[in-house]
Amino acid sequence: MANQQQLLRNLHTFNVAAKVMSFTLAAKKLHLTQGAVSHRIKVLEGELGFNLFVRGTRKLELTPEGERFSRTISKSLGLIFTDIEEINNTELHGQINIAMSPAFANGWLFPRIADFKQRYPKFNLNIFAQEAQNFHQNQIDVAIYYGADTLADMYRKPLFGEKYVPVCTPKYAKQLGIFDDGMESLKRVNFIHALESDVWQRWVKHLGLDVNLFEQFYCVSHRDMGTQCALNDVGVSMGRYHFVKPYIDRGELVTPYPSMETDMTYDVVCPLGTEKRPKIQTFINWLDEQLS
């Protein structure tokens, strides 16, 4: 017989034609020409060794063999499509394992995640606040990374860009007179550094400043701890804009110094091919809607 792909294609064409009893109508449903449908049926009849249709002048009829074969094909294809639908529906509930940094979870996801629960109540989320994950070993479905260019064999979709912005409380800014003399006040502030981050050094270089960043400083192990320090009047922290924006909007933090743009993006990432799975597509679509 013909190769399996061609055979399945021709069986589907016959199934449609047998239901509408017209090559012309079948062609419209399948977005083919009438000649293409007729050709597929002829090829299938040649492979089967018997005629499926009696081609009359005005109407199309099934042969006895064609009628019997039509019942078999209709039932078989129906079971196949039902299984596909059930598999897809199964994917519309259950668990989604998501990995991201603690900063992204606290600063961006958690303020919005109640909307996901309301819209998709049948999903349970396992949220892992970790930046590096072995997807298969840890059964991670999808992750959100900052700067995912180096990941191989992965589906990657940029979500949004980012910029760095120094922040402190209005109280701290007033105490040190930051808004009185602007950049000169950098000589008096307490810099809050995050461990293994050189963002303050890059910021100073970007602006061409001569400032000793380590004359007065505190250092914390996580970036979001730096934001908490700033919120408690400890000093000036370097925040990622999307994470500190809610505090700025509420007036809890101010931005006394210039921001620094970055060419890196937050990306949603999953193993290549799995982005088409219904549950992962549901989560990615929800992310897009939040950004729109």
C-alpha positions in Angstrom: 0.0 0.0 0.0 0.9 3.6 -0.3 2.9 5.2 2.5 1.0 5.7 5.7 0.8 9.5 5.6 -0.7 9.4 2.1 -3.1 6.5 3.0 -4.4 8.4 6.0 -4.9 11.5 3.9 -6.8 9.6 1.3 -8.9 7.8 3.9 -9.9 11.2 5.5 -10.8 12.5 2.0 -13.0 9.5 1.4 -14.7 9.8 4.8 -15.6 13.5 4.0 -16.8 12.7 0.5 -18.9 9.8 1.7 -20.6 12.0 4.3 -21.6 14.8 1.8 -21.9 12.5 -1.2 -20.3 15.1 -3.4 -16.7 15.6 -4.6 -17.4 19.3 -5.0 -18.7 19.8 -1.5 -15.8 17.6 -0.1 -13.3 19.8 -1.9 -14.8 22.9 -0.3 -14.6 21.4 3.2 -11.0 20.2 2.6 -9.9 23.4 0.8 -8.9 21.4 -2.3 -10.0 21.4 -5.9 -12.6 18.9 -7.1 -10.0 17.3 -9.2 -7.7 16.7 -6.3 -10.5 15.0 -4.3 -11.3 12.8 -7.3 -7.7 11.9 -7.7 -7.3 10.9 -4.1 -10.3 8.6 -4.2 -9.0 7.0 -7.4 -5.6 6.4 -5.8 -7.3 4.9 -2.7 -9.5 2.6 -4.8 -6.4 1.4 -6.6 -4.8 0.6 -3.3 -7.8 -1.2 -1.9 -8.6 -3.1 -5.0 -12.3 -2.2 -5.2 -14.5 0.7 -6.1 -15.9 3.0 -3.5 -18.2 5.1 -5.5 -20.6 4.7 -8.5 -20.0 7.9 -10.4 -23.4 8.8 -11.9 -24.2 11.7 -14.3 -26.0 13.7 -11.7 -25.3 12.1 -8.4 -22.7 10.2 -6.5 -23.5 6.8 -4.8 -21.5 4.4 -2.7 -20.9 0.9 -3.9 -21.8 -1.9 -1.5 -18.2 -2.2 -0.6 -17.9 1.5 -0.3 -20.9 1.7 2.0 -19.4 -1.0 4.3 -16.0 0.6 4.2 -17.5 4.0 5.0 -19.0 2.7 8.2 -15.7 1.3 9.3 -13.6 4.4 8.4 -16.1 6.8 10.0 -16.1 4.8 13.3 -12.3 4.5 13.3 -11.5 8.1 12.5 -14.2 9.1 15.0 -12.3 7.2 17.8 -9.0 8.8 16.7 -10.4 12.3 16.9 -12.2 11.6 20.1 -8.9 10.4 21.7 -7.1 13.5 20.5 -9.8 15.7 22.0 -9.8 13.8 25.3 -6.0 14.1 25.5 -6.2 17.8 24.9 -9.0 18.3 27.5 -7.0 16.3 30.0 -4.2 18.8 29.6 -6.6 21.6 30.6 -6.5 20.7 34.2 -3.9 19.2 36.6 -0.5 20.6 37.6 1.9 23.1 36.0 5.4 23.2 37.4 6.9 26.7 37.0 10.5 27.9 37.8 11.7 31.5 38.2 13.8 33.7 40.4 12.5 34.7 43.8 12.6 38.3 42.6 10.3 37.6 39.6 8.0 35.5 41.7 7.6 38.2 44.4 7.8 41.2 42.2 5.8 40.3 39.2 4.0 37.0 39.3 2.4 36.9 42.8 0.6 40.3 42.4 -1.1 38.8 39.3 -1.5 35.1 39.9 -4.9 35.3 41.5 -6.3 36.2 38.1 -4.9 32.9 36.7 -6.6 31.0 39.5 -9.9 32.7 38.9 -9.8 32.0 35.2 -8.3 28.5 35.3 -9.5 27.0 38.6 -8.8 23.4 37.5 -5.0 24.0 37.3 -2.7 23.6 40.3 0.6 25.5 40.1 3.8 24.4 41.7 6.0 27.5 41.7 9.7 27.0 42.3 11.7 30.1 43.2 14.9 29.0 41.6 16.7 30.5 38.7 18.6 27.4 37.4 16.6 24.2 36.8 17.2 20.9 35.0 13.8 20.7 33.3 13.6 16.9 33.0 15.2 16.0 36.3 13.0 18.4 38.2 9.9 17.9 36.0 9.7 21.6 35.2 7.1 22.4 32.6 8.0 26.1 32.0 10.4 28.7 33.4 10.9 32.4 33.3 14.5 33.5 32.9 16.2 36.8 32.8 18.5 36.6 29.7 18.0 33.2 28.3 20.1 33.5 25.2 22.5 30.8 26.1 19.9 28.0 26.6 20.1 25.4 23.8 17.2 23.2 22.4 14.6 25.4 24.2 11.6 27.3 23.1 12.1 30.9 24.1 9.7 33.8 24.0 10.6 37.3 25.2 8.1 38.8 27.6 9.5 42.3 28.3 12.7 44.2 28.7 14.1 45.7 31.9 15.9 48.7 33.3 17.7 49.3 36.6 16.6 52.1 38.8 18.0 53.3 42.1 15.3 53.5 44.8 14.9 54.7 48.4 12.1 55.9 50.6 11.0 59.6 50.5 12.0 59.7 54.2 15.5 58.6 53.5 15.8 61.0 50.5 14.7 63.9 52.8 17.1 62.9 55.6 20.1 62.9 53.3 18.9 65.9 51.2 19.2 63.8 48.0 16.8 66.0 46.0 18.7 69.1 47.2 22.0 68.4 45.4 21.2 65.5 43.2 24.3 63.4 42.2 26.5 65.1 44.8 24.4 63.2 47.4 25.9 59.9 46.2 28.8 60.7 48.4 26.6 60.4 51.5 24.2 57.5 50.8 24.4 54.0 52.0 24.6 51.7 48.9 22.7 48.4 49.2 24.5 45.7 47.1 23.2 42.3 46.2 25.6 39.4 46.4 27.3 38.5 43.1 25.8 41.5 41.4 27.9 44.3 39.9 25.0 46.4 38.8 26.0 49.4 40.9 29.5 49.3 39.3 27.9 49.2 35.8 25.6 52.0 36.7 28.4 54.3 37.8 30.4 53.4 34.7 27.4 54.0 32.5 26.9 57.5 33.9 30.6 58.3 34.0 30.6 59.0 37.7 33.5 58.9 40.2 31.8 57.5 43.3 33.2 55.1 46.0 30.5 52.5 46.2 32.0 50.7 49.1 32.7 53.5 51.6 29.2 53.1 53.0 27.3 50.0 52.0 25.2 47.0 53.1 25.3 43.7 51.1 22.4 41.2 50.9 22.2 37.8 49.4 19.1 38.4 47.2 18.0 41.4 45.2 14.5 41.4 46.8 16.2 41.7 50.2 17.8 44.9 48.9 14.4 46.3 48.1 13.2 45.5 51.6 16.2 47.3 53.0 15.3 50.3 51.0 11.7 50.2 52.2 13.0 50.3 55.7 15.1 53.5 55.2 18.4 51.6 55.2 19.8 53.2 52.1 19.6 53.2 48.3 19.0 49.9 46.5 19.3 49.2 42.8 15.9 47.7 41.7 14.6 46.2 38.5 11.9 48.5 37.4 9.1 46.0 36.9 9.6 44.7 40.5 9.8 48.1 42.2 7.2 49.8 40.1 4.3 49.0 42.5 6.2 50.6 45.4 6.9 53.6 43.3 3.3 53.9 42.2 2.2 53.8 45.8 4.7 56.4 46.9 6.6 54.1 49.2 9.8 54.4 47.1 11.2 57.3 45.0 13.7 57.3 42.2 16.2 60.1 43.0 18.8 59.1 40.4 18.8 58.2 36.6 17.9 54.7 35.5 20.0 52.4 33.3 18.5 50.6 30.4 19.5 47.0 29.6 19.3 44.9 26.4 18.3 41.8 28.3 14.8 40.5 28.5 12.6 38.3 30.7 11.8 35.2 28.7 9.4 32.3 29.1 11.3 29.1 28.4 10.3 25.4 27.9 11.8 22.4 26.2 11.5 22.8 22.4 8.2 21.3 21.2 6.4 21.3 24.5 5.2 24.9 24.0 2.4 23.4 21.9 1.0 21.4 24.8 -2.4 22.8 25.8 -1.5 23.4 29.5 1.8 25.2 28.7 0.1 27.2 25.9 -2.6 28.2 28.4 0.0 29.6 30.8 2.0 31.4 28.0 -1.2 32.9 26.6 -2.1 34.1 30.1 1.3 35.8 30.4 0.7 37.5 27.1 -2.7 38.8 28.3 -1.2 40.2 31.5 1.3 42.1 29.4 -1.2 43.5 27.0 
